[in-house]
């Protein structure tokens, strides 16, 4: 099946989002294990719980890519980009992780907003999916902004 130019563009952007979700899973998992200290426990729990949500997002994106005629890429196509979400050298640097999560969620929100606009009037199912995923990412970001406010106060 040959895809028209607009569908190819949508598949490309969905693929970007797919890899963003998978990279987030890797970094949330790493940080949920890496962090140390009493103050880190709530963040570790939140990250561990969010791993499942982010995997779910990646699965939904992969399904949509396949449904509209694209090919889901394997790991050889993956190129990491999340510099600020890498586990910090100091395993008690909870604030660095929180800021990294906020950065990742901001990037995800921007990507989903881009896809929503791209799909307007063209692909309502993909648009609806990305609206739902955007809402999830906004909620994750709000949670971590709350954590950051609490840490910055102390």
FIKOLZA-1660 file (N, C-alpha, C; in steps of 0.1 Angstrom, whole numbers, plus 5000, padded with zeros to 4 digits):
% residues 154
   i   px   py   pz ch aa at
   1 5008 4988 5000  A  X  N
   1 5000 5000 5000  A  X CA
   1 5009 5012 5000  A  X  C
   2 5007 5021 4990  A  X  N
   2 5014 5034 4990  A  X CA
   2 5007 5044 4997  A  X  C
   3 5014 5051 5006  A  X  N
   3 5008 5061 5014  A  X CA
   3 5009 5075 5007  A  X  C
   4 4998 5083 5009  A  X  N
   4 4999 5097 5003  A  X CA
   4 5008 5105 5012  A  X  C
   5 5012 5116 5007  A  X  N
   5 5023 5125 5014  A  X CA
   5 5018 5129 5028  A  X  C
   6 5006 5132 5029  A  X  N
   6 5001 5136 5043  A  X CA
   6 5001 5125 5053  A  X  C
   7 4997 5113 5048  A  X  N
   7 4998 5101 5057  A  X CA
   7 5012 5098 5060  A  X  C
   8 5021 5099 5051  A  X  N
   8 5035 5096 5053  A  X CA
   8 5041 5106 5064  A  X  C
   9 5036 5118 5063  A  X  N
   9 5040 5128 5073  A  X CA
   9 5035 5125 5087  A  X  C
  10 5022 5121 5087  A  X  N
  10 5016 5117 5100  A  X CA
  10 5024 5105 5106  A  X  C
  11 5027 5095 5098  A  X  N
  11 5034 5083 5102  A  X CA
  11 5048 5087 5108  A  X  C
  12 5055 5096 5101  A  X  N
  12 5068 5101 5106  A  X CA
  12 5067 5107 5120  A  X  C
  13 5057 5116 5121  A  X  N
  13 5055 5123 5134  A  X CA
  13 5050 5113 5145  A  X  C
  14 5042 5103 5142  A  X  N
  14 5038 5093 5151  A  X CA
  14 5050 5085 5155  A  X  C
  15 5059 5082 5146  A  X  N
  15 5071 5075 5149  A  X CA
  15 5080 5082 5159  A  X  C
  16 5081 5095 5157  A  X  N
  16 5088 5104 5166  A  X CA
  16 5082 5102 5180  A  X  C
  17 5069 5103 5181  A  X  N
  17 5063 5102 5194  A  X CA
  17 5065 5088 5200  A  X  C
  18 5064 5078 5192  A  X  N
  18 5066 5064 5196  A  X CA
  18 5080 5063 5202  A  X  C
  19 5090 5068 5196  A  X  N
  19 5104 5067 5201  A  X CA
  19 5105 5075 5214  A  X  C
  20 5098 5087 5214  A  X  N
  20 5099 5095 5227  A  X CA
  20 5093 5087 5238  A  X  C
  21 5082 5080 5236  A  X  N
  21 5076 5073 5247  A  X CA
  21 5085 5061 5252  A  X  C
  22 5091 5054 5242  A  X  N
  22 5100 5043 5246  A  X CA
  22 5113 5049 5253  A  X  C
  23 5118 5060 5249  A  X  N
  23 5130 5066 5256  A  X CA
  23 5126 5070 5270  A  X  C
  24 5114 5075 5271  A  X  N
  24 5109 5079 5285  A  X CA
  24 5108 5067 5294  A  X  C
  25 5103 5056 5288  A  X  N
  25 5102 5043 5296  A  X CA
  25 5116 5040 5301  A  X  C
  26 5126 5040 5293  A  X  N
  26 5139 5036 5297  A  X CA
  26 5144 5045 5308  A  X  C
  27 5142 5058 5306  A  X  N
  27 5147 5068 5316  A  X CA
  27 5139 5068 5329  A  X  C
  28 5126 5066 5328  A  X  N
  28 5118 5065 5340  A  X CA
  28 5122 5053 5348  A  X  C
  29 5124 5042 5341  A  X  N
  29 5128 5029 5348  A  X CA
  29 5141 5031 5355  A  X  C
  30 5151 5037 5347  A  X  N
  30 5164 5038 5353  A  X CA
  30 5164 5047 5365  A  X  C
  31 5157 5058 5364  A  X  N
  31 5156 5068 5376  A  X CA
  31 5148 5062 5387  A  X  C
  32 5138 5054 5384  A  X  N
  32 5130 5048 5395  A  X CA
  32 5138 5038 5404  A  X  C
  33 5149 5033 5398  A  X  N
  33 5158 5024 5405  A  X CA
  33 5170 5032 5410  A  X  C
  34 5175 5041 5403  A  X  N
  34 5187 5048 5406  A  X CA
  34 5187 5057 5418  A  X  C
  35 5176 5064 5420  A  X  N
  35 5175 5074 5430  A  X CA
  35 5176 5068 5444  A  X  C
  36 5183 5076 5453  A  X  N
  36 5184 5071 5467  A  X CA
  36 5179 5082 5477  A  X  C
  37 5176 5078 5489  A  X  N
  37 5173 5087 5499  A  X CA
  37 5158 5087 5502  A  X  C
  38 5155 5091 5514  A  X  N
  38 5141 5092 5519  A  X CA
  38 5132 5101 5510  A  X  C
  39 5138 5112 5506  A  X  N
  39 5130 5122 5498  A  X CA
  39 5128 5116 5484  A  X  C
  40 5135 5106 5480  A  X  N
  40 5133 5101 5466  A  X CA
  40 5122 5091 5465  A  X  C
  41 5117 5086 5476  A  X  N
  41 5108 5075 5476  A  X CA
  41 5095 5078 5468  A  X  C
  42 5089 5089 5470  A  X  N
  42 5077 5093 5463  A  X CA
  42 5079 5095 5448  A  X  C
  43 5090 5100 5444  A  X  N
  43 5094 5102 5430  A  X CA
  43 5096 5089 5424  A  X  C
  44 5103 5080 5431  A  X  N
  44 5106 5067 5425  A  X CA
  44 5093 5059 5423  A  X  C
  45 5084 5060 5432  A  X  N
  45 5071 5053 5431  A  X CA
  45 5063 5059 5419  A  X  C
  46 5063 5072 5418  A  X  N
  46 5056 5078 5406  A  X CA
  46 5062 5074 5393  A  X  C
  47 5075 5075 5392  A  X  N
  47 5082 5071 5380  A  X CA
  47 5079 5056 5376  A  X  C
  48 5080 5047 5386  A  X  N
  48 5077 5033 5384  A  X CA
  48 5063 5031 5378  A  X  C
  49 5053 5038 5384  A  X  N
  49 5039 5037 5380  A  X CA
  49 5038 5043 5366  A  X  C
  50 5045 5054 5363  A  X  N
  50 5044 5060 5349  A  X CA
  50 5050 5051 5338  A  X  C
  51 5059 5042 5342  A  X  N
  51 5065 5033 5332  A  X CA
  51 5054 5026 5324  A  X  C
  52 5044 5021 5332  A  X  N
  52 5033 5013 5326  A  X CA
  52 5025 5022 5316  A  X  C
  53 5022 5034 5321  A  X  N
  53 5014 5043 5312  A  X CA
  53 5022 5047 5300  A  X  C
  54 5035 5049 5300  A  X  N
  54 5043 5053 5289  A  X CA
  54 5044 5041 5279  A  X  C
  55 5045 5029 5284  A  X  N
  55 5045 5017 5275  A  X CA
  55 5032 5016 5268  A  X  C
  56 5021 5019 5275  A  X  N
  56 5008 5019 5269  A  X CA
  56 5006 5029 5258  A  X  C
  57 5012 5041 5260  A  X  N
  57 5012 5051 5250  A  X CA
  57 5020 5046 5237  A  X  C
  58 5031 5040 5240  A  X  N
  58 5039 5035 5228  A  X CA
  58 5032 5024 5221  A  X  C
  59 5025 5015 5228  A  X  N
  59 5017 5005 5222  A  X CA
  59 5006 5011 5213  A  X  C
  60 4999 5021 5218  A  X  N
  60 4988 5027 5211  A  X CA
  60 4994 5034 5198  A  X  C
  61 5005 5041 5199  A  X  N
  61 5011 5047 5188  A  X CA
  61 5015 5037 5177  A  X  C
  62 5021 5026 5182  A  X  N
  62 5025 5015 5173  A  X CA
  62 5013 5010 5165  A  X  C
  63 5002 5007 5172  A  X  N
  63 4990 5002 5166  A  X CA
  63 4985 5012 5156  A  X  C
  64 4985 5025 5159  A  X  N
  64 4980 5035 5150  A  X CA
  64 4989 5036 5137  A  X  C
  65 5002 5035 5139  A  X  N
  65 5011 5036 5128  A  X CA
  65 5008 5024 5119  A  X  C
  66 5006 5012 5124  A  X  N
  66 5003 5000 5116  A  X CA
  66 4990 5002 5109  A  X  C
  67 4980 5007 5116  A  X  N
  67 4966 5008 5111  A  X CA
  67 4966 5017 5099  A  X  C
  68 4973 5028 5099  A  X  N
  68 4973 5037 5088  A  X CA
  68 4983 5034 5077  A  X  C
  69 4990 5023 5078  A  X  N
  69 4998 5018 5067  A  X CA
  69 5013 5020 5069  A  X  C
  70 5017 5024 5081  A  X  N
  70 5031 5026 5083  A  X CA
  70 5038 5013 5088  A  X  C
  71 5051 5014 5090  A  X  N
  71 5058 5003 5096  A  X CA
  71 5064 5008 5109  A  X  C
  72 5062 5000 5119  A  X  N
  72 5068 5003 5132  A  X CA
  72 5083 5000 5132  A  X  C
  73 5091 5010 5135  A  X  N
  73 5105 5008 5135  A  X CA
  73 5111 5000 5146  A  X  C
  74 5122 4993 5144  A  X  N
  74 5128 4986 5155  A  X CA
  74 5139 4994 5161  A  X  C
  75 5147 4989 5170  A  X  N
  75 5156 4996 5178  A  X CA
  75 5168 5002 5170  A  X  C
  76 5171 4997 5159  A  X  N
  76 5182 5003 5151  A  X CA
  76 5179 5017 5145  A  X  C
  77 5166 5020 5145  A  X  N
  77 5162 5033 5140  A  X CA
  77 5162 5043 5152  A  X  C
  78 5163 5039 5164  A  X  N
  78 5162 5047 5176  A  X CA
  78 5174 5056 5178  A  X  C
  79 5172 5069 5181  A  X  N
  79 5183 5078 5184  A  X CA
  79 5178 5086 5197  A  X  C
  80 5185 5084 5208  A  X  N
  80 5181 5090 5220  A  X CA
  80 5183 5105 5220  A  X  C
  81 5174 5113 5227  A  X  N
  81 5175 5127 5227  A  X CA
  81 5173 5133 5242  A  X  C
  82 5169 5125 5251  A  X  N
  82 5165 5130 5264  A  X CA
  82 5177 5133 5273  A  X  C
  83 5185 5143 5271  A  X  N
  83 5197 5146 5278  A  X CA
  83 5194 5149 5293  A  X  C
  84 5184 5156 5296  A  X  N
  84 5181 5160 5310  A  X CA
  84 5174 5150 5318  A  X  C
  85 5170 5139 5312  A  X  N
  85 5164 5128 5320  A  X CA
  85 5173 5116 5323  A  X  C
  86 5186 5118 5320  A  X  N
  86 5196 5107 5323  A  X CA
  86 5197 5106 5338  A  X  C
  87 5199 5094 5344  A  X  N
  87 5201 5093 5358  A  X CA
  87 5213 5102 5362  A  X  C
  88 5211 5110 5373  A  X  N
  88 5222 5119 5377  A  X CA
  88 5234 5112 5383  A  X  C
  89 5245 5118 5383  A  X  N
  89 5257 5112 5389  A  X CA
  89 5255 5110 5404  A  X  C
  90 5249 5120 5410  A  X  N
  90 5245 5120 5424  A  X CA
  90 5231 5114 5425  A  X  C
  91 5231 5102 5431  A  X  N
  91 5218 5094 5431  A  X CA
  91 5208 5101 5441  A  X  C
  92 5212 5111 5448  A  X  N
  92 5202 5118 5457  A  X CA
  92 5197 5131 5451  A  X  C
  93 5201 5134 5438  A  X  N
  93 5197 5146 5431  A  X CA
  93 5183 5144 5425  A  X  C
  94 5174 5144 5434  A  X  N
  94 5160 5143 5430  A  X CA
  94 5155 5154 5421  A  X  C
  95 5159 5166 5424  A  X  N
  95 5155 5178 5417  A  X CA
  95 5159 5177 5402  A  X  C
  96 5171 5172 5399  A  X  N
  96 5175 5170 5385  A  X CA
  96 5166 5160 5378  A  X  C
  97 5162 5150 5385  A  X  N
  97 5153 5140 5378  A  X CA
  97 5139 5147 5376  A  X  C
  98 5134 5154 5386  A  X  N
  98 5121 5160 5384  A  X CA
  98 5121 5170 5373  A  X  C
  99 5132 5178 5372  A  X  N
  99 5133 5187 5360  A  X CA
  99 5134 5180 5347  A  X  C
 100 5141 5168 5347  A  X  N
 100 5142 5160 5335  A  X CA
 100 5129 5155 5331  A  X  C
 101 5121 5151 5340  A  X  N
 101 5107 5146 5337  A  X CA
 101 5099 5157 5331  A  X  C
 102 5099 5169 5337  A  X  N
 102 5092 5180 5332  A  X CA
 102 5096 5183 5318  A  X  C
 103 5109 5183 5315  A  X  N
 103 5114 5185 5301  A  X CA
 103 5109 5175 5292  A  X  C
 104 5109 5162 5296  A  X  N
 104 5104 5151 5287  A  X CA
 104 5089 5153 5285  A  X  C
 105 5081 5157 5295  A  X  N
 105 5067 5158 5293  A  X CA
 105 5064 5171 5285  A  X  C
 106 5072 5181 5286  A  X  N
 106 5070 5193 5277  A  X CA
 106 5072 5189 5263  A  X  C
 107 5083 5181 5260  A  X  N
 107 5086 5177 5246  A  X CA
 107 5074 5168 5241  A  X  C
 108 5069 5159 5249  A  X  N
 108 5058 5150 5245  A  X CA
 108 5046 5159 5242  A  X  C
 109 5043 5169 5250  A  X  N
 109 5031 5177 5248  A  X CA
 109 5033 5185 5235  A  X  C
 110 5045 5190 5232  A  X  N
 110 5047 5197 5220  A  X CA
 110 5045 5187 5208  A  X  C
 111 5050 5175 5209  A  X  N
 111 5049 5166 5198  A  X CA
 111 5035 5162 5195  A  X  C
 112 5027 5159 5206  A  X  N
 112 5013 5156 5204  A  X CA
 112 5005 5168 5198  A  X  C
 113 5008 5180 5203  A  X  N
 113 5002 5191 5197  A  X CA
 113 5005 5193 5182  A  X  C
 114 5017 5190 5178  A  X  N
 114 5021 5191 5164  A  X CA
 114 5013 5181 5156  A  X  C
 115 5011 5168 5161  A  X  N
 115 5004 5158 5154  A  X CA
 115 4989 5162 5153  A  X  C
 116 4984 5167 5164  A  X  N
 116 4969 5171 5164  A  X CA
 116 4967 5181 5153  A  X  C
 117 4975 5191 5152  A  X  N
 117 4974 5201 5142  A  X CA
 117 4975 5195 5128  A  X  C
 118 4985 5186 5126  A  X  N
 118 4988 5179 5113  A  X CA
 118 4976 5171 5109  A  X  C
 119 4969 5165 5118  A  X  N
 119 4958 5156 5115  A  X CA
 119 4944 5163 5113  A  X  C
 120 4944 5176 5116  A  X  N
 120 4931 5183 5116  A  X CA
 120 4925 5183 5102  A  X  C
 121 4913 5178 5101  A  X  N
 121 4906 5177 5089  A  X CA
 121 4910 5165 5080  A  X  C
 122 4920 5157 5084  A  X  N
 122 4926 5147 5076  A  X CA
 122 4924 5133 5082  A  X  C
 123 4928 5132 5095  A  X  N
 123 4928 5119 5102  A  X CA
 123 4923 5121 5116  A  X  C
 124 4910 5120 5118  A  X  N
 124 4904 5123 5131  A  X CA
 124 4907 5112 5141  A  X  C
 125 4909 5100 5137  A  X  N
 125 4912 5089 5147  A  X CA
 125 4925 5092 5153  A  X  C
 126 4935 5095 5145  A  X  N
 126 4949 5098 5150  A  X CA
 126 4948 5110 5158  A  X  C
 127 4941 5120 5154  A  X  N
 127 4939 5133 5161  A  X CA
 127 4933 5130 5175  A  X  C
 128 4923 5122 5176  A  X  N
 128 4917 5119 5188  A  X CA
 128 4926 5111 5198  A  X  C
 129 4934 5102 5192  A  X  N
 129 4943 5094 5200  A  X CA
 129 4954 5104 5206  A  X  C
 130 4959 5113 5198  A  X  N
 130 4969 5123 5203  A  X CA
 130 4963 5133 5213  A  X  C
 131 4951 5136 5212  A  X  N
 131 4944 5145 5222  A  X CA
 131 4944 5137 5235  A  X  C
 132 4940 5125 5235  A  X  N
 132 4940 5117 5247  A  X CA
 132 4954 5116 5253  A  X  C
 133 4964 5113 5245  A  X  N
 133 4978 5111 5250  A  X CA
 133 4983 5125 5255  A  X  C
 134 4979 5136 5248  A  X  N
 134 4983 5149 5253  A  X CA
 134 4978 5151 5267  A  X  C
 135 4965 5148 5269  A  X  N
 135 4959 5150 5283  A  X CA
 135 4967 5142 5293  A  X  C
 136 4971 5130 5290  A  X  N
 136 4979 5121 5299  A  X CA
 136 4992 5128 5302  A  X  C
 137 4999 5133 5292  A  X  N
 137 5012 5139 5294  A  X CA
 137 5011 5152 5302  A  X  C
 138 5000 5160 5299  A  X  N
 138 4998 5172 5307  A  X CA
 138 4996 5169 5322  A  X  C
 139 4989 5158 5325  A  X  N
 139 4987 5154 5339  A  X CA
 139 5000 5149 5345  A  X  C
 140 5008 5142 5338  A  X  N
 140 5021 5138 5343  A  X CA
 140 5030 5150 5346  A  X  C
 141 5030 5160 5337  A  X  N
 141 5038 5172 5339  A  X CA
 141 5033 5180 5351  A  X  C
 142 5020 5181 5352  A  X  N
 142 5014 5188 5364  A  X CA
 142 5018 5182 5377  A  X  C
 143 5018 5168 5378  A  X  N
 143 5023 5161 5390  A  X CA
 143 5037 5165 5393  A  X  C
 144 5046 5165 5383  A  X  N
 144 5060 5167 5386  A  X CA
 144 5063 5182 5388  A  X  C
 145 5055 5191 5382  A  X  N
 145 5056 5205 5386  A  X CA
 145 5053 5207 5401  A  X  C
 146 5043 5200 5405  A  X  N
 146 5039 5200 5420  A  X CA
 146 5051 5195 5428  A  X  C
 147 5057 5184 5424  A  X  N
 147 5069 5179 5431  A  X CA
 147 5080 5190 5432  A  X  C
 148 5082 5196 5420  A  X  N
 148 5093 5206 5420  A  X CA
 148 5090 5218 5429  A  X  C
 149 5078 5222 5429  A  X  N
 149 5074 5234 5438  A  X CA
 149 5077 5230 5452  A  X  C
 150 5074 5218 5456  A  X  N
 150 5076 5213 5470  A  X CA
 150 5091 5213 5473  A  X  C
 151 5099 5207 5464  A  X  N
 151 5113 5206 5466  A  X CA
 151 5120 5220 5466  A  X  C
 152 5115 5229 5458  A  X  N
 152 5121 5242 5458  A  X CA
 152 5118 5251 5470  A  X  C
 153 5107 5247 5477  A  X  N
 153 5104 5254 5489  A  X CA
 153 5113 5250 5501  A  X  C
 154 5118 5237 5500  A  X  N
 154 5125 5232 5512  A  X CA
 154 5140 5234 5510  A  X  C
% end
